[in-house]
Every structure is written in structure tokens, then in C-alpha cells.
Amino acid sequence: MVLGGIIPQPYSKRSDHMIFSFGKRRSPEEQAVLKLIHDSFGFKPKKFEHYILALTHSSAGVKNEKGERLSNERLEFLGDAIIDAVLADYLYNKHTEISEGELTKMKSKIVSRKSLNNLGHRLELDLYLKRNLGKQELHRSMLGNAFEALVGAMYLEKGYEIVYRSLLDFFIKNRIDDLVQEEIDHKSKLHEWCQKERKTLEFVVLEEEQLNGVSSFVVEVSIDGEKHGKGKAKSKKHAEQEASRKACEKIFKED
């Protein structure tokens, strides 16, 4: 299969300018990419050109017959949106008691540039990424961008439902819930800090009501008698977490 009317040549992992070949017989490097996708996401890709493009940095992009330079940038845009949608659905359904603001913060942490770069590094995408950087070193963000582009390639071939399951399994295997818990558990963080600083921590329920069968709590956190933030949620536990989050933002920002 031809990408943009150009048939690239095989690449070497030791080269800074990696190029794949197309054809019925896969090179060892191409087989490695197939194995990467299968082992990481659970399926064997068929529309291989999407994945080649996903692993092509703009510095090594080639022009098609229209003069357009082809690279992974458009697939990166697409993959970013798919990752966002998958994680939004997952967090919304798993954490039903958490406010929109907290859900946004959780998702932002998981899809942060640092987190995606780490995933790209964990997959060793530097071994597969086609680039032509000269003396310039590979920037870690290129790996995160390539990861997003791979998700875009998966979506083009398999559609949303398969990508949803594959991507979610991948994130869970890579301890997504640890990142979520780290973001959620502000109360423990606040408690540890108060113990260390020998301060008294207290949570006070200011409001508790039932409206159409739905509970609502407003909780205020105080440290050594000083008010540090309020939280409102459908349960006392989550209201305390929201109040703790605001207190942590104030305390650790000041620190």
C-alpha cells in the first residue's frame, strides 16, 4: 500500500531518520510495530499505513502528489480527542459522587503532557518514531504526541467502540486508578500535613438536606480553628474531600 504516492524505505533503529517500507512482506521493524500494537492494545492492525503515519514526526514528513507534507500531527489531534472522550466516560460512570470540577481535574491529570509523555516512553516509541532531527535531541513530548497519534490511527481503523475497550484496558493496566486516587485523596494529604505540623484538623457539617430524594452536604474544614475551605457534594465523604482539596490548594500554594 502506498502512502501519498511515495514508497518509503526500511529504517534502522540506530538511525535518527527512521523510515518504514510497505509491501506484502513485512520487515523486522514493521513486525515490531505490529507486535507493539498487538501487545499494548490487544489487536493486530490491518490498515498499516495509519500506524506508519502515526509514527512519523513532522521533521521526517514526506510530501504527497499534492505537495502536502504528511506527518502524525493530524492523527495526534484526532487521538487527543478520542482519549479525552474515553476518559471522560470512564470517570463520569465510575465516580458518580464527584463534581464536574473534580472530574475535570482528574481527567486533566491523566491526559497531562507529562503523563502522556511517560506513556510514550514506557512503550519505547523512540525506537519506532521516524524523525529527522539532525543534531537536535529527541524531546520527550514527541513520544506523548506519537502516543496520541497511535490512538488516532486505531480509531480510523477500528472505530470508537473497539478503541474505547482497548484504550481503557491499556490505561487500567498502566495504573490509571492510582493517578485518580492521588487526585481524589486530598483529605489524607491534608491529614498527614496537619500531623506533621502538629495542627488540629476538623470537619464541620454546615448544611445537610434532602431534595427530591437526593442528599446534599456542605462541609467546612478548619485547621487550628481557622477556616480553610468549604465543599459541597451528594455525600458527606465527598464534601469533605472537596473541602480538603480547597484547603490543600491554599496551603501548598502558600508553601
Backbone as JSON, one array per atom type, in Angstrom:
{
  "sequence": "MVLGGIIPQPYSKRSDHMIFSFGKRRSPEEQAVLKLIHDSFGFKPKKFEHYILALTHSSAGVKNEKGERLSNERLEFLGDAIIDAVLADYLYNKHTEISEGELTKMKSKIVSRKSLNNLGHRLELDLYLKRNLGKQELHRSMLGNAFEALVGAMYLEKGYEIVYRSLLDFFIKNRIDDLVQEEIDHKSKLHEWCQKERKTLEFVVLEEEQLNGVSSFVVEVSIDGEKHGKGKAKSKKHAEQEASRKACEKIFKED",
  "N": [[0.84, -1.19, 0.0], [0.5, 2.23, -0.78], [1.6, 5.24, 0.57], [0.58, 8.41, 0.14], [1.56, 8.36, -2.47], [4.2, 7.77, -2.33], [6.78, 5.46, -1.74], [8.27, 4.66, 1.09], [11.54, 3.69, 2.41], [13.06, 0.91, 4.23], [13.81, 1.31, 7.77], [16.41, 1.92, 10.2], [16.82, 1.18, 13.62], [18.87, 2.41, 14.85], [19.31, 4.65, 13.5], [18.76, 8.18, 13.08], [16.89, 8.91, 11.37], [14.23, 7.45, 10.67], [12.59, 5.22, 8.55], [9.81, 3.49, 7.25], [8.95, 0.56, 5.26], [6.57, -0.41, 2.76], [4.52, -3.16, 1.72], [3.84, -6.62, 0.81], [5.39, -8.39, 2.27], [6.52, -8.07, 5.47], [9.0, -6.09, 7.03], [11.5, -6.75, 9.62], [11.39, -4.58, 11.36], [8.86, -3.52, 10.84], [7.3, -5.65, 11.64], [7.84, -5.46, 14.31], [6.44, -3.15, 15.0], [3.83, -4.02, 14.53], [3.68, -5.95, 16.54], [3.97, -4.31, 18.76], [1.54, -2.84, 18.74], [-0.3, -4.94, 18.98], [0.46, -6.18, 21.44], [0.16, -4.06, 23.21], [-2.41, -3.01, 22.86], [-4.1, -5.04, 22.14], [-4.96, -5.99, 19.59], [-4.39, -6.89, 16.14], [-3.2, -4.75, 13.78], [-4.53, -3.86, 10.55], [-4.79, -1.88, 8.59], [-2.14, -0.72, 7.87], [-0.85, 1.6, 7.08], [-1.87, 3.76, 8.49], [-0.67, 3.58, 11.0], [1.99, 3.79, 10.41], [2.05, 6.43, 9.6], [1.31, 7.59, 12.01], [3.6, 7.25, 13.44], [5.38, 8.99, 12.35], [7.24, 11.76, 12.63], [6.95, 15.32, 12.24], [9.35, 16.37, 11.32], [10.33, 14.47, 9.64], [8.47, 14.17, 7.72], [6.93, 13.35, 4.58], [6.24, 14.55, 1.25], [3.16, 14.39, -0.5], [1.5, 13.77, -3.68], [0.1, 16.1, -3.95], [1.66, 17.96, -2.81], [1.49, 18.21, -0.12], [2.79, 17.96, 3.13], [3.2, 15.06, 4.87], [2.62, 13.93, 8.12], [2.47, 12.96, 11.62], [0.79, 14.81, 12.82], [-1.95, 15.51, 12.36], [-3.21, 13.12, 13.06], [-2.48, 13.06, 15.7], [-4.01, 15.17, 16.73], [-6.56, 14.04, 16.38], [-6.37, 11.7, 17.97], [-6.01, 12.82, 20.51], [-8.55, 13.9, 21.03], [-10.07, 11.54, 21.12], [-8.95, 10.14, 23.29], [-9.64, 11.92, 25.32], [-12.47, 11.69, 25.26], [-12.88, 8.97, 25.93], [-11.78, 8.8, 28.53], [-13.33, 10.69, 29.86], [-15.87, 9.49, 29.8], [-15.32, 7.15, 31.27], [-14.52, 8.15, 33.83], [-16.79, 9.63, 34.55], [-18.78, 7.66, 34.84], [-17.69, 5.93, 36.74], [-17.09, 7.44, 39.03], [-19.47, 8.59, 40.5], [-20.26, 10.35, 42.46], [-18.74, 12.59, 42.38], [-17.95, 15.99, 41.73], [-18.35, 18.08, 38.77], [-16.17, 19.8, 38.47], [-14.13, 18.45, 39.88], [-13.98, 16.08, 38.41], [-13.03, 17.08, 36.01], [-10.5, 17.94, 36.8], [-9.32, 15.5, 37.47], [-9.3, 14.17, 34.98], [-7.68, 15.91, 33.55], [-5.25, 15.52, 34.81], [-4.62, 12.88, 34.14], [-4.4, 13.03, 31.36], [-2.41, 14.82, 31.07], [0.45, 16.53, 29.7], [2.85, 15.55, 30.74], [2.06, 13.01, 31.73], [1.19, 11.66, 29.37], [3.54, 11.76, 27.9], [5.12, 10.1, 29.49], [3.8, 7.67, 29.1], [4.29, 7.26, 26.38], [7.04, 6.99, 26.52], [7.19, 4.68, 28.09], [6.22, 2.81, 26.32], [8.3, 2.76, 24.65], [8.47, 4.33, 22.3], [10.35, 5.82, 21.06], [11.95, 4.06, 19.71], [10.59, 3.47, 17.46], [9.75, 5.76, 16.24], [9.77, 7.74, 13.42], [11.96, 10.17, 12.44], [13.76, 13.21, 11.69], [16.0, 14.8, 12.94], [18.49, 15.84, 12.92], [21.18, 17.16, 14.68], [19.72, 17.74, 16.84], [18.25, 16.75, 19.91], [15.97, 14.08, 20.72], [12.89, 15.12, 21.87], [11.02, 14.57, 24.79], [8.29, 15.08, 24.65], [7.62, 14.46, 22.06], [7.19, 11.76, 22.09], [4.88, 11.49, 23.61], [3.14, 12.82, 21.89], [3.25, 11.07, 19.72], [2.06, 8.85, 20.87], [-0.6, 9.77, 21.18], [-1.18, 10.06, 18.47], [-1.08, 7.39, 17.61], [-3.37, 6.43, 18.86], [-5.25, 7.87, 17.42], [-4.86, 6.64, 14.92], [-5.7, 4.05, 15.53], [-8.41, 4.54, 15.97], [-9.29, 5.34, 13.4], [-9.07, 2.94, 12.04], [-10.45, 0.96, 13.6], [-12.71, 2.08, 14.82], [-14.88, 3.66, 17.32], [-15.92, 2.03, 19.47], [-14.29, -0.31, 19.75], [-11.82, 0.91, 20.14], [-12.36, 2.27, 22.49], [-12.6, 0.14, 24.39], [-10.07, -1.07, 24.12], [-8.29, 1.03, 24.7], [-9.06, 1.79, 27.25], [-8.54, -0.54, 28.71], [-5.78, -0.51, 28.41], [-5.06, 1.84, 29.8], [-5.9, 1.16, 32.38], [-4.25, -1.03, 32.95], [-1.93, 0.4, 33.09], [-2.14, 1.7, 35.45], [-4.09, 3.73, 35.86], [-5.97, 4.25, 37.83], [-4.47, 4.74, 40.05], [-3.46, 7.29, 39.58], [-5.85, 8.69, 39.58], [-6.76, 8.23, 42.22], [-4.75, 9.49, 43.61], [-5.31, 12.07, 42.94], [-7.84, 12.33, 44.01], [-7.68, 11.88, 46.84], [-7.44, 14.1, 48.79], [-8.01, 14.56, 51.41], [-6.55, 12.74, 52.99], [-3.99, 13.64, 52.4], [-4.1, 16.18, 53.51], [-4.54, 15.53, 56.17], [-2.14, 14.17, 56.83], [-0.33, 16.27, 56.56], [-1.2, 18.0, 58.6], [-0.69, 16.43, 60.86], [2.1, 16.28, 60.71], [2.76, 18.97, 61.04], [1.74, 19.38, 63.49], [-0.91, 20.29, 63.93], [-4.39, 20.98, 64.5], [-7.01, 19.33, 62.97], [-10.24, 19.74, 61.65], [-13.5, 18.82, 60.59], [-16.53, 20.27, 59.75], [-19.99, 19.91, 59.48], [-21.95, 22.01, 57.75], [-24.33, 22.27, 56.37], [-27.07, 20.11, 55.68], [-29.2, 18.42, 53.66], [-32.21, 17.09, 52.11], [-33.45, 16.75, 48.93], [-35.96, 16.03, 46.81], [-35.35, 13.34, 47.17], [-32.62, 13.32, 46.93], [-29.53, 13.62, 48.47], [-27.63, 16.26, 50.05], [-24.68, 17.82, 51.07], [-22.87, 20.26, 52.9], [-19.68, 20.95, 53.83], [-17.26, 22.23, 56.03], [-13.78, 22.84, 56.39], [-11.49, 23.22, 59.0], [-8.42, 24.41, 60.37], [-6.56, 24.38, 63.19], [-8.59, 25.98, 64.19], [-8.94, 27.87, 62.21], [-10.66, 28.78, 59.29], [-10.54, 27.01, 56.23], [-11.72, 26.24, 53.87], [-14.67, 25.25, 51.97], [-16.79, 22.49, 51.07], [-19.11, 21.03, 48.8], [-21.29, 18.35, 48.21], [-22.9, 15.22, 47.19], [-22.59, 13.4, 49.14], [-21.38, 13.11, 52.51], [-18.75, 12.29, 52.73], [-17.58, 12.91, 50.21], [-17.98, 15.63, 50.2], [-16.28, 16.4, 52.23], [-13.88, 15.72, 51.01], [-13.85, 17.56, 48.91], [-13.74, 19.98, 50.33], [-11.28, 19.57, 51.54], [-9.64, 19.54, 49.3], [-9.72, 22.22, 48.49], [-8.55, 23.37, 50.72], [-6.0, 22.23, 50.59], [-5.06, 23.34, 48.19], [-4.85, 25.98, 48.96], [-3.04, 25.86, 51.15], [-0.68, 24.54, 50.18], [-0.02, 26.07, 48.06], [0.66, 28.39, 49.3], [2.86, 27.43, 50.68]],
  "CA": [[0.0, 0.0, 0.0], [1.33, 3.42, -0.95], [1.22, 6.41, 1.36], [0.84, 9.68, -0.53], [2.26, 8.17, -3.72], [5.63, 7.58, -2.08], [7.08, 4.23, -1.02], [9.48, 4.86, 1.9], [12.47, 2.59, 2.53], [13.17, 0.42, 5.62], [14.6, 2.14, 8.66], [17.23, 1.28, 11.22], [16.55, 1.76, 14.93], [20.02, 3.19, 15.29], [19.36, 5.88, 12.7], [17.9, 9.26, 13.55], [15.92, 9.16, 10.3], [13.64, 6.14, 10.55], [11.57, 5.13, 7.52], [9.28, 2.15, 7.08], [8.6, 0.15, 3.91], [5.28, -1.05, 2.59], [4.58, -4.31, 0.83], [3.22, -7.81, 1.36], [6.29, -8.98, 3.25], [6.89, -7.07, 6.47], [10.37, -6.11, 7.52], [11.55, -6.97, 11.07], [10.96, -3.36, 12.05], [7.41, -3.43, 10.71], [6.77, -6.68, 12.53], [7.96, -4.94, 15.68], [5.33, -2.22, 15.2], [2.63, -4.86, 14.66], [3.73, -6.56, 17.88], [3.74, -3.22, 19.71], [0.11, -2.55, 18.78], [-0.99, -6.11, 19.49], [0.76, -6.39, 22.86], [-0.26, -2.91, 24.02], [-3.84, -2.68, 22.71], [-4.9, -6.25, 22.03], [-5.4, -6.38, 18.26], [-3.39, -6.8, 15.08], [-3.68, -3.77, 12.8], [-4.54, -4.24, 9.14], [-4.52, -0.68, 7.79], [-0.83, -0.42, 8.45], [-0.37, 2.94, 6.73], [-2.25, 4.7, 9.54], [0.28, 3.47, 12.1], [3.24, 4.36, 9.89], [1.9, 7.88, 9.66], [1.28, 7.97, 13.43], [4.98, 7.2, 13.93], [6.18, 9.88, 11.51], [7.33, 13.12, 13.15], [6.91, 16.33, 11.18], [10.69, 16.59, 10.79], [10.6, 13.43, 8.65], [7.31, 14.05, 6.86], [7.17, 13.33, 3.13], [5.18, 15.23, 0.5], [2.39, 13.57, -1.44], [1.42, 14.36, -5.03], [-0.48, 17.44, -3.83], [2.63, 18.83, -2.17], [1.22, 18.27, 1.32], [3.75, 17.21, 3.92], [2.46, 14.13, 5.72], [3.23, 13.58, 9.41], [1.48, 12.46, 12.59], [0.17, 15.92, 13.54], [-3.41, 15.42, 12.29], [-3.6, 11.96, 13.87], [-2.3, 13.49, 17.1], [-5.22, 15.94, 17.05], [-7.68, 13.11, 16.48], [-6.16, 10.84, 19.14], [-6.22, 13.63, 21.71], [-9.99, 13.99, 21.25], [-10.57, 10.2, 21.47], [-8.51, 9.88, 24.67], [-10.48, 12.77, 26.16], [-13.82, 11.13, 25.32], [-12.83, 7.69, 26.64], [-11.55, 9.03, 29.95], [-14.49, 11.4, 30.4], [-16.9, 8.47, 30.0], [-14.88, 6.27, 32.35], [-14.56, 8.85, 35.11], [-18.18, 10.01, 34.82], [-19.55, 6.5, 35.28], [-17.09, 5.29, 37.91], [-17.08, 8.34, 40.19], [-20.77, 9.25, 40.35], [-20.49, 11.33, 43.52], [-17.75, 13.65, 42.29], [-18.43, 17.14, 40.98], [-17.79, 18.33, 37.43], [-14.85, 20.4, 38.62], [-13.18, 17.42, 40.27], [-13.82, 15.17, 37.27], [-12.17, 17.78, 35.05], [-9.13, 17.92, 37.32], [-8.82, 14.12, 37.33], [-9.01, 13.9, 33.56], [-6.55, 16.74, 33.15], [-4.03, 14.92, 35.33], [-4.34, 11.67, 33.38], [-4.01, 13.37, 29.99], [-1.41, 15.89, 31.09], [1.58, 16.29, 28.8], [3.8, 14.7, 31.44], [1.53, 11.66, 31.79], [1.22, 11.07, 28.03], [4.96, 11.56, 27.55], [5.58, 8.92, 30.22], [3.24, 6.5, 28.44], [5.05, 7.08, 25.15], [8.36, 6.49, 26.91], [7.02, 3.32, 28.56], [6.04, 1.99, 25.12], [9.56, 2.86, 23.9], [8.14, 4.81, 20.97], [11.56, 6.36, 20.45], [12.53, 3.03, 18.85], [9.76, 3.34, 16.27], [9.38, 7.07, 15.7], [10.52, 8.23, 12.28], [12.25, 11.6, 12.6], [14.98, 13.7, 11.06], [16.26, 15.91, 13.85], [19.88, 16.3, 12.85], [21.88, 17.1, 15.96], [18.76, 18.02, 17.91], [17.86, 15.56, 20.67], [14.55, 13.74, 20.77], [12.18, 15.7, 23.01], [10.1, 13.59, 25.38], [6.93, 15.37, 24.22], [7.39, 13.79, 20.78], [6.68, 10.42, 22.39], [3.49, 11.68, 24.0], [2.41, 13.15, 20.67], [3.15, 9.84, 18.94], [1.05, 8.02, 21.54], [-1.91, 10.29, 20.77], [-1.35, 9.75, 17.04], [-1.41, 5.97, 17.52], [-4.79, 6.29, 19.22], [-5.97, 8.34, 16.24], [-4.76, 5.59, 13.91], [-6.57, 2.97, 15.98], [-9.79, 4.96, 15.76], [-9.59, 5.3, 11.97], [-9.22, 1.55, 11.59], [-11.33, 0.1, 14.38], [-13.9, 2.75, 15.31], [-14.84, 4.11, 18.7], [-16.2, 1.0, 20.48], [-13.11, -1.14, 19.97], [-10.78, 1.78, 20.71], [-12.75, 2.52, 23.87], [-12.23, -1.01, 25.22], [-8.61, -1.28, 24.07], [-7.6, 2.13, 25.37], [-9.37, 1.75, 28.68], [-7.74, -1.65, 29.26], [-4.39, -0.06, 28.44], [-4.9, 2.79, 30.9], [-6.05, 0.45, 33.66], [-3.0, -1.77, 33.13], [-0.89, 1.37, 33.41], [-2.42, 2.24, 36.78], [-4.86, 4.97, 35.78], [-6.69, 4.48, 39.08], [-3.53, 5.32, 41.01], [-3.45, 8.73, 39.33], [-7.15, 9.21, 40.02], [-6.79, 8.22, 43.67], [-3.84, 10.54, 44.06], [-6.01, 13.35, 42.76], [-9.03, 12.37, 44.86], [-7.5, 11.75, 48.28], [-6.89, 15.32, 49.4], [-8.22, 14.51, 52.86], [-5.38, 12.06, 53.58], [-2.85, 14.55, 52.25], [-4.26, 17.25, 54.49], [-4.37, 14.92, 57.5], [-0.71, 13.92, 57.03], [0.34, 17.56, 56.74], [-1.56, 18.51, 59.92], [0.07, 15.64, 61.83], [3.49, 16.69, 60.62], [2.88, 20.33, 61.56], [1.12, 19.37, 64.81], [-2.07, 21.17, 63.87], [-5.67, 20.3, 64.72], [-7.85, 19.32, 61.76], [-11.64, 19.49, 61.99], [-14.51, 18.96, 59.53], [-17.82, 20.66, 60.32], [-21.11, 19.88, 58.54], [-22.69, 23.27, 57.85], [-25.68, 22.06, 55.83], [-27.43, 18.75, 55.27], [-30.59, 18.48, 53.22], [-32.74, 16.11, 51.17], [-34.32, 17.4, 47.96], [-36.42, 15.04, 45.83], [-34.66, 12.09, 47.41], [-31.18, 13.47, 46.7], [-28.86, 14.24, 49.61], [-26.66, 17.31, 49.77], [-23.93, 18.2, 52.26], [-21.86, 21.31, 52.84], [-18.73, 20.71, 54.91], [-16.17, 23.22, 56.12], [-12.6, 22.34, 57.05], [-10.75, 24.23, 59.76], [-7.13, 23.97, 60.89], [-6.3, 25.2, 64.37], [-9.69, 26.92, 64.33], [-9.01, 28.79, 61.06], [-11.4, 28.21, 58.16], [-9.68, 26.86, 55.05], [-12.46, 25.92, 52.64], [-15.92, 24.51, 52.05], [-17.07, 21.56, 49.99], [-20.5, 20.61, 48.68], [-21.41, 17.12, 47.42], [-24.07, 14.4, 47.5], [-22.29, 12.62, 50.34], [-20.5, 13.79, 53.46], [-17.38, 11.91, 52.4], [-17.09, 13.67, 49.07], [-17.96, 17.05, 50.59], [-15.03, 16.55, 52.98], [-12.78, 15.71, 50.04], [-13.87, 18.84, 48.18], [-13.23, 20.98, 51.27], [-9.85, 19.29, 51.71], [-8.95, 19.97, 48.08], [-9.57, 23.68, 48.55], [-7.58, 23.66, 51.77], [-4.68, 21.86, 50.07], [-4.68, 24.35, 47.2], [-4.46, 27.19, 49.7], [-1.87, 25.61, 52.0], [0.53, 24.17, 49.45], [0.32, 27.22, 47.24], [1.36, 29.31, 50.21], [4.15, 26.81, 50.98]],
  "C": [[0.88, 1.25, 0.0], [0.77, 4.57, -0.15], [1.6, 7.66, 0.6], [1.63, 9.52, -1.81], [3.74, 7.93, -3.57], [5.82, 6.28, -1.32], [8.36, 4.43, -0.24], [10.31, 3.59, 1.97], [12.54, 2.13, 3.99], [14.05, 1.32, 6.46], [15.47, 1.28, 9.56], [16.96, 1.95, 12.55], [17.71, 2.62, 15.4], [20.13, 4.5, 14.53], [18.43, 6.91, 13.3], [16.84, 9.6, 12.5], [15.27, 7.82, 9.95], [12.53, 6.15, 9.51], [11.13, 3.69, 7.37], [9.09, 1.84, 5.59], [7.23, -0.49, 3.91], [5.43, -2.23, 1.65], [3.97, -5.52, 1.52], [4.08, -8.44, 2.44], [6.78, -7.89, 4.2], [8.34, -7.23, 6.87], [10.36, -6.4, 9.02], [11.06, -5.76, 11.85], [9.45, -3.2, 12.01], [6.71, -4.47, 11.6], [6.82, -6.22, 13.98], [6.82, -3.98, 15.99], [4.02, -2.99, 15.35], [2.55, -5.46, 16.06], [3.45, -5.52, 18.96], [2.25, -2.95, 19.87], [-0.65, -3.73, 19.39], [-0.79, -6.28, 21.0], [0.2, -5.28, 23.74], [-1.78, -2.72, 24.01], [-4.72, -3.87, 22.34], [-5.44, -6.61, 20.67], [-4.27, -6.2, 17.26], [-3.89, -5.84, 14.01], [-3.59, -4.3, 11.37], [-4.24, -3.04, 8.24], [-3.21, -0.07, 8.29], [-0.38, 1.0, 8.19], [-0.75, 3.97, 7.78], [-1.2, 4.74, 10.65], [1.66, 3.98, 11.68], [3.19, 5.87, 10.0], [1.92, 8.37, 11.11], [2.68, 8.02, 14.02], [5.92, 8.01, 13.05], [6.14, 11.3, 12.06], [7.39, 14.11, 11.99], [8.29, 16.59, 10.55], [11.05, 15.59, 9.69], [9.42, 13.23, 7.71], [7.7, 14.09, 5.39], [5.99, 13.99, 2.43], [4.46, 14.24, -0.42], [2.3, 14.3, -2.78], [0.81, 15.75, -5.03], [0.49, 18.44, -3.2], [2.41, 18.99, -0.68], [2.23, 17.41, 2.07], [3.0, 16.36, 4.95], [3.26, 13.8, 6.97], [2.12, 13.16, 10.36], [0.66, 13.56, 13.26], [-1.36, 15.85, 13.51], [-3.93, 14.23, 13.1], [-3.46, 12.27, 15.36], [-3.52, 14.26, 17.57], [-6.4, 15.02, 17.28], [-7.56, 12.24, 17.74], [-6.4, 11.57, 20.44], [-7.71, 13.69, 22.05], [-10.57, 12.64, 21.69], [-10.2, 9.87, 22.91], [-9.38, 10.67, 25.65], [-11.87, 12.15, 26.36], [-13.85, 9.84, 26.14], [-12.69, 7.91, 28.15], [-12.71, 9.78, 30.6], [-15.62, 10.41, 30.71], [-16.57, 7.58, 31.19], [-15.03, 6.94, 33.72], [-15.98, 9.22, 35.51], [-18.96, 8.84, 35.4], [-18.97, 5.84, 36.52], [-17.2, 6.14, 39.16], [-18.34, 9.21, 40.16], [-21.01, 10.36, 41.37], [-19.61, 12.58, 43.37], [-18.23, 14.76, 41.35], [-17.75, 17.27, 39.62], [-16.38, 18.89, 37.52], [-13.78, 19.38, 38.97], [-12.93, 16.43, 39.14], [-12.88, 15.79, 36.23], [-10.72, 17.74, 35.5], [-8.51, 16.53, 37.19], [-8.41, 13.84, 35.9], [-7.8, 14.67, 33.1], [-5.23, 16.14, 33.63], [-3.63, 13.7, 34.51], [-3.82, 11.99, 31.99], [-3.02, 14.53, 29.95], [-0.26, 15.53, 30.16], [2.59, 15.35, 29.45], [3.35, 13.25, 31.44], [1.6, 10.96, 30.43], [2.65, 10.83, 27.56], [5.5, 10.31, 28.23], [5.05, 7.63, 29.58], [3.99, 6.21, 27.14], [6.43, 6.53, 25.43], [8.26, 5.03, 27.35], [6.85, 2.34, 27.39], [7.29, 1.98, 24.24], [9.32, 3.32, 22.47], [9.33, 5.48, 20.29], [12.21, 5.36, 19.5], [11.8, 2.94, 17.51], [9.52, 4.67, 15.55], [10.33, 7.5, 14.58], [10.73, 9.74, 12.44], [13.56, 11.94, 11.91], [15.39, 14.98, 11.79], [17.67, 16.47, 13.72], [20.56, 16.1, 14.19], [20.95, 17.36, 17.14], [18.33, 16.72, 18.59], [16.35, 15.35, 20.6], [13.93, 14.32, 22.03], [11.13, 14.72, 23.49], [8.66, 13.82, 24.92], [6.6, 14.73, 22.88], [6.81, 12.4, 20.99], [5.22, 10.48, 22.82], [2.62, 12.0, 22.79], [2.21, 11.91, 19.8], [2.13, 8.88, 19.55], [-0.35, 8.47, 21.14], [-2.19, 9.94, 19.31], [-1.7, 8.28, 16.84], [-2.88, 5.72, 17.86], [-5.66, 6.77, 18.06], [-5.98, 7.31, 15.14], [-5.67, 4.42, 14.26], [-8.03, 3.3, 15.71], [-10.18, 4.9, 14.28], [-9.81, 3.88, 11.47], [-10.35, 0.82, 12.29], [-12.63, 0.77, 14.83], [-13.88, 2.94, 16.81], [-14.99, 2.97, 19.71], [-14.98, 0.14, 20.79], [-11.99, -0.33, 20.6], [-11.09, 2.06, 22.17], [-12.28, 1.38, 24.77], [-10.71, -1.2, 25.27], [-7.87, -0.22, 24.87], [-7.84, 2.11, 26.86], [-8.6, 0.62, 29.36], [-6.28, -1.23, 29.4], [-4.16, 0.89, 29.62], [-5.0, 2.11, 32.26], [-4.79, -0.35, 33.96], [-1.86, -0.85, 33.53], [-1.27, 2.25, 34.59], [-3.09, 3.62, 36.72], [-5.51, 5.3, 37.12], [-5.77, 5.01, 40.18], [-3.47, 6.83, 40.85], [-4.74, 9.37, 39.82], [-7.2, 9.3, 41.53], [-5.89, 9.3, 44.26], [-4.5, 11.9, 43.98], [-7.19, 13.49, 43.72], [-8.69, 12.58, 46.33], [-6.79, 12.96, 48.9], [-7.01, 15.27, 50.92], [-7.03, 13.83, 53.55], [-4.15, 12.95, 53.52], [-2.9, 15.65, 53.3], [-4.03, 16.73, 55.9], [-2.89, 14.69, 57.81], [0.05, 15.22, 57.29], [0.06, 18.11, 58.14], [-0.84, 17.74, 61.03], [1.52, 16.09, 61.88], [3.71, 18.05, 61.27], [2.26, 20.48, 62.95], [-0.02, 20.38, 64.91], [-3.34, 20.35, 64.02], [-6.55, 20.46, 63.49], [-9.28, 18.96, 62.16], [-12.53, 19.72, 60.77], [-15.87, 19.22, 60.18], [-18.88, 20.63, 59.23], [-21.93, 21.14, 58.74], [-24.13, 23.11, 57.39], [-25.86, 20.59, 55.47], [-28.9, 18.77, 54.9], [-30.92, 17.35, 52.25], [-33.71, 16.84, 50.24], [-34.66, 16.39, 46.87], [-35.64, 13.73, 45.94], [-33.16, 12.13, 47.22], [-30.56, 14.21, 47.88], [-27.89, 15.32, 49.15], [-26.0, 17.73, 51.08], [-22.99, 19.36, 51.95], [-20.98, 21.15, 54.06], [-17.63, 21.77, 54.85], [-15.0, 22.59, 56.88], [-11.91, 23.49, 57.77], [-9.47, 23.6, 60.3], [-6.72, 24.92, 62.0], [-7.33, 26.32, 64.5], [-9.84, 27.89, 63.18], [-9.68, 28.1, 59.89], [-10.52, 28.17, 56.91], [-10.43, 26.46, 53.8], [-13.71, 25.12, 52.9], [-16.05, 23.59, 50.85], [-18.52, 21.16, 50.0], [-20.57, 19.39, 47.78], [-22.64, 16.34, 47.88], [-23.84, 13.51, 48.71], [-21.35, 13.43, 51.23], [-19.04, 13.54, 53.12], [-16.81, 12.75, 51.26], [-17.08, 15.18, 49.33], [-16.69, 17.34, 51.38], [-13.83, 16.57, 52.04], [-12.7, 17.03, 49.27], [-13.34, 19.97, 49.06], [-11.73, 20.81, 51.46], [-9.06, 19.74, 50.49], [-8.71, 21.49, 48.1], [-8.55, 24.09, 49.6], [-6.16, 23.36, 51.29], [-4.18, 22.89, 49.06], [-4.17, 25.62, 47.89], [-3.15, 26.97, 50.45], [-0.6, 25.41, 51.17], [0.92, 25.23, 48.43], [1.11, 28.23, 48.06], [2.75, 28.78, 50.55], [5.13, 27.0, 49.83]]
}
